[in-house]
Amino acid sequence: MNKVFDRDCRQCPRLAAFLDQVKEKYPDYYCGPVPPFGDPAARFLIVGLAPGMHGANRTSRPFTGDHAGILLYETIHDYGFSTAACSESADDDLRLLDCRITNAVKCLPPDNKPVGAEINTCNSFLANELQTLKNGSVVLALGGIAHRAIIKALGLRQAEHVFGHAAEHAVDERFLLIDSYHCSRYNTNTRRLTTPMFRDIFARIKQHLES
């Protein structure tokens, strides 16, 4: 089976060097490629951008322990995709139900900004993960970079699948791709993304999966 994750990956020199620096400063942090989290057979895949410095890079679980994860995990729980509304550490009791969370880039990038070469290098892992989805699944892209990484992983034309909040893109019979602004602190504080906007996305996802 093709890999969807490699704990020992150091293919991106800038990211590998940065993780080494962060590990020296925070020796208790995970500081490595962050694995997908959730049900391996899930019909709902959430794709974020990359681990946060004091979130997944610390805990080893996507969106766990940072501000962006607060709204995400609350909403996941409200729509029946998890057993709890808060994820604080990788060894807590939270389980995802028919849901999995991954990132377009598996390692923490400086200033939360991966460069194009790093996104492209990590893209094979995302492509392999997308191949595991069953027909009728839903993929949620959190932000434009995640959206474009998904389109690239599928070998589709970016111009024919433009990112936009609440935009939907049918991918053959395999799955529906839905876009959302990222649930980052900046987007929620500026109200570019509000809680009702985010909940509406999840309501549509739930309806699609139930139909």
C-alpha positions as CSV (number, residue, x, y, z in Angstrom):
1,M,0.0,0.0,0.0
2,N,1.3,3.5,-0.8
3,K,2.2,5.6,2.2
4,V,-0.2,8.2,3.5
5,F,2.4,9.2,6.1
6,D,6.1,8.8,7.0
7,R,7.2,9.6,10.6
8,D,10.8,9.6,9.5
9,C,10.4,11.9,6.4
10,R,13.0,14.6,6.0
11,Q,12.6,15.3,2.3
12,C,12.2,19.1,2.8
13,P,15.6,20.5,4.0
14,R,14.1,23.8,5.3
15,L,11.3,22.1,7.3
16,A,13.6,19.4,8.7
17,A,16.1,22.1,9.9
18,F,13.3,24.2,11.4
19,L,12.0,21.2,13.3
20,D,15.4,20.5,14.7
21,Q,15.6,24.1,15.9
22,V,12.2,24.0,17.5
23,K,13.0,20.7,19.2
24,E,16.1,22.3,20.8
25,K,13.9,25.1,22.2
26,Y,11.0,22.9,23.1
27,P,12.4,19.4,23.9
28,D,9.1,18.1,25.1
29,Y,7.4,18.9,21.8
30,Y,6.6,16.2,19.2
31,C,8.4,18.1,16.4
32,G,8.0,15.7,13.4
33,P,5.7,14.9,10.6
34,V,2.1,14.8,12.1
35,P,0.1,11.7,11.2
36,P,-3.6,11.7,10.1
37,F,-6.0,11.3,13.0
38,G,-9.3,9.5,13.0
39,D,-11.1,6.6,11.4
40,P,-9.0,4.9,8.6
41,A,-12.2,4.0,6.8
42,A,-13.9,7.4,7.3
43,R,-16.2,8.8,4.6
44,F,-15.4,12.3,5.8
45,L,-11.8,13.7,5.4
46,I,-10.8,17.1,6.6
47,V,-7.7,18.6,5.1
48,G,-5.9,21.4,6.9
49,L,-2.8,23.4,5.9
50,A,0.0,22.3,8.3
51,P,0.7,21.7,12.0
52,G,0.7,24.7,14.3
53,M,3.7,25.5,16.4
54,H,2.1,25.0,19.7
55,G,-0.7,22.8,18.4
56,A,-0.1,19.6,16.4
57,N,3.6,20.2,16.4
58,R,3.5,19.9,20.2
59,T,0.8,17.2,20.6
60,S,1.2,15.1,17.4
61,R,-2.5,15.3,16.6
62,P,-3.9,17.6,13.9
63,F,-5.6,20.8,15.3
64,T,-5.1,19.6,18.9
65,G,-4.0,22.2,21.4
66,D,-4.3,25.3,19.3
67,H,-6.9,28.0,18.7
68,A,-8.0,26.7,15.2
69,G,-8.9,23.4,16.8
70,I,-11.4,25.0,19.2
71,L,-14.0,25.7,16.6
72,L,-13.2,22.7,14.5
73,Y,-13.5,20.1,17.3
74,E,-16.7,21.8,18.7
75,T,-18.3,21.7,15.3
76,I,-17.2,18.1,14.6
77,H,-18.8,17.0,17.8
78,D,-22.0,19.0,17.3
79,Y,-22.6,17.2,14.0
80,G,-21.9,13.7,15.4
81,F,-18.4,13.1,14.0
82,S,-16.6,12.8,17.4
83,T,-17.1,11.6,21.0
84,A,-16.1,14.9,22.6
85,A,-16.1,18.6,21.8
86,C,-12.5,19.4,22.9
87,S,-9.2,17.8,21.9
88,E,-6.3,18.8,24.3
89,S,-3.8,16.0,23.9
90,A,-3.1,13.0,21.7
91,D,-3.8,10.6,24.6
92,D,-7.2,12.0,25.6
93,D,-10.4,9.9,25.1
94,L,-11.6,11.8,22.0
95,R,-12.4,9.6,19.0
96,L,-13.5,10.6,15.6
97,L,-16.5,8.9,14.1
98,D,-16.6,8.3,10.3
99,C,-14.2,11.2,10.1
100,R,-10.4,11.7,9.7
101,I,-8.2,14.9,9.8
102,T,-5.0,15.3,7.9
103,N,-2.9,18.2,6.6
104,A,-1.6,19.2,3.1
105,V,1.8,19.6,4.7
106,K,2.7,17.2,7.5
107,C,5.5,19.3,9.1
108,L,5.5,22.6,10.9
109,P,6.6,25.4,8.4
110,P,8.3,28.6,9.6
111,D,5.7,31.4,10.1
112,N,3.0,28.8,9.2
113,K,3.8,29.3,5.5
114,P,5.1,26.3,3.5
115,V,6.7,27.1,0.2
116,G,5.5,25.6,-3.1
117,A,8.3,23.0,-3.2
118,E,7.3,21.7,0.2
119,I,3.6,21.5,-0.6
120,N,4.6,19.6,-3.8
121,T,6.9,17.2,-2.0
122,C,4.2,16.3,0.6
123,N,1.5,16.0,-2.1
124,S,2.1,12.3,-2.7
125,F,1.0,11.5,0.8
126,L,-2.2,13.4,0.3
127,A,-2.8,11.8,-3.1
128,N,-2.4,8.3,-1.5
129,E,-4.8,9.2,1.3
130,L,-7.4,10.5,-1.1
131,Q,-7.2,7.2,-2.9
132,T,-8.4,5.4,0.2
133,L,-11.7,7.1,0.2
134,K,-14.9,5.2,-0.6
135,N,-17.3,6.4,-3.3
136,G,-19.8,8.9,-1.8
137,S,-17.3,10.4,0.6
138,V,-16.8,14.1,1.4
139,V,-13.5,16.0,1.6
140,L,-13.5,19.4,3.4
141,A,-10.6,21.7,2.4
142,L,-9.8,24.3,5.1
143,G,-8.4,27.2,3.1
144,G,-7.1,27.8,-0.3
145,I,-3.7,26.1,0.1
146,A,-5.4,22.8,1.2
147,H,-7.9,23.1,-1.7
148,R,-5.2,23.6,-4.3
149,A,-3.1,20.7,-2.8
150,I,-6.1,18.4,-3.1
151,I,-6.7,19.5,-6.7
152,K,-3.1,18.9,-7.5
153,A,-3.1,15.5,-5.8
154,L,-6.1,14.5,-8.0
155,G,-4.3,15.6,-11.2
156,L,-7.1,18.1,-12.0
157,R,-6.9,21.6,-13.5
158,Q,-6.8,24.4,-10.9
159,A,-8.6,26.7,-13.3
160,E,-11.6,24.4,-13.4
161,H,-11.8,24.0,-9.6
162,V,-11.4,27.5,-8.0
163,F,-11.4,27.8,-4.2
164,G,-14.3,29.7,-2.6
165,H,-15.9,29.5,0.8
166,A,-18.9,27.0,0.5
167,A,-17.9,26.1,-3.0
168,E,-18.6,22.4,-4.0
169,H,-16.6,20.4,-6.5
170,A,-17.8,16.9,-7.6
171,V,-14.8,14.6,-8.1
172,D,-16.1,11.8,-10.4
173,E,-18.3,9.4,-8.4
174,R,-15.7,9.2,-5.6
175,F,-16.3,12.2,-3.4
176,L,-17.5,15.7,-3.1
177,L,-15.0,18.4,-2.3
178,I,-16.3,21.3,-0.2
179,D,-14.3,24.4,0.6
180,S,-14.2,26.5,3.7
181,Y,-12.2,29.4,4.9
182,H,-9.7,28.1,7.4
183,C,-10.8,28.2,11.1
184,S,-7.7,30.1,12.1
185,R,-7.6,32.7,14.9
186,Y,-7.2,35.5,12.3
187,N,-10.2,34.4,10.2
188,T,-12.5,34.0,13.3
189,N,-11.3,37.1,15.0
190,T,-11.9,39.2,11.8
191,R,-15.2,37.4,11.3
192,R,-14.1,36.4,7.8
193,L,-15.3,33.0,9.1
194,T,-18.1,33.0,11.6
195,T,-19.5,30.1,13.6
196,P,-22.8,30.0,11.7
197,M,-20.8,30.0,8.4
198,F,-18.7,27.1,9.5
199,R,-21.7,25.2,10.9
200,D,-23.5,25.6,7.6
201,I,-20.7,23.8,5.9
202,F,-20.9,20.9,8.3
203,A,-24.7,20.7,8.0
204,R,-24.3,20.3,4.2
205,I,-21.6,17.6,4.7
206,K,-23.9,15.7,7.1
207,Q,-26.8,15.9,4.7
208,H,-24.7,14.7,1.8
209,L,-23.4,11.7,3.8
210,E,-26.8,10.8,5.1
211,S,-28.3,10.9,1.6
